[in-house]
Amino acid sequence: MKIGMVIPAYNEEQHIENVVKGVKNVSLIDTVYVVDDGSTDKTVELAEKAGAVVIKHEKNLGVGAGIRDGFIKAKADGMEVIAVMGGDDQDPPEQIPRVVEPIISGGYDLIQGSRWLKGGGVENIPLFRRITTKAYGIFIRLFTGFPFTDGTNGFRAVRVSLLDKINLNQEWLNHYELEPYLLCWAVKIDKSRVKEVPVTKRYFKEKGYTKMVPLRDWWRISKPVIYLRFGIKK
């Protein structure tokens, strides 16, 4: 199976070169796609230098738009499975097989990485981040009925044929909404083909723990779950 890696990135010159090189060292990955979301630093230059296919946004559109455009390009290139990870080096490339192999050999359509499953882990996570990520796991579990433990972890993989069944091309999904929307629809379509696997998430105090803005972005990750649960959006 042809497998692509989509990496949304915004001003990640500090890490993007090492991230791309690390992914390219994983033999399962055929092509690395970096979606530059309007960066004002050297993200594009360094990603191309490391060997990634770079998709450029002229202005910042949001991480959801970045992931979606990565999906579109990877699908056009014939990828059958697409993995996603951040450009901030929080996800260890050597753990890519954990999210990809269950799709290849286990018949799953979506594999969600979880830092909270046994065998996963966190490095240097602040207490507030620990509490909020665990709380969101409870929230999405209650609304979807699927035993998610980590709904905000961007380290995952998806079978391209599943994406054909989900309408991601909606402007309201441009920011943090797209990822929980994808998780919810995968469960709605066939929860037996969705699985969590343990992964590690590492944090870097010097560059901040997250780009999310409290309240505004908490609502963004919550509304797809609520909208789908009560039929407000499809």
Secondary structure, 3 states (H helix, E strand, C coil): CCEEEEEEECCCCCCHHHHHHHHHCCCCCCEEEEEEECCCCCHHHHHHHCCCEEEEECCCCCHHHHHHHHHHHHHHCCCCEEEECCCCCCCCHHHHHHHHHHHHHHCCCEEEEECCCCCCEEECCCHHHHHHHHHHHHHHHHHHCCCCCCCCCCCEEEEHHHHCCCCCCCHHHCCCCHHHHHHHHHHHHHHHHEEEEECEEECCHHHCCCCCCCCHHHHHHHHHHHHHHCCCCC
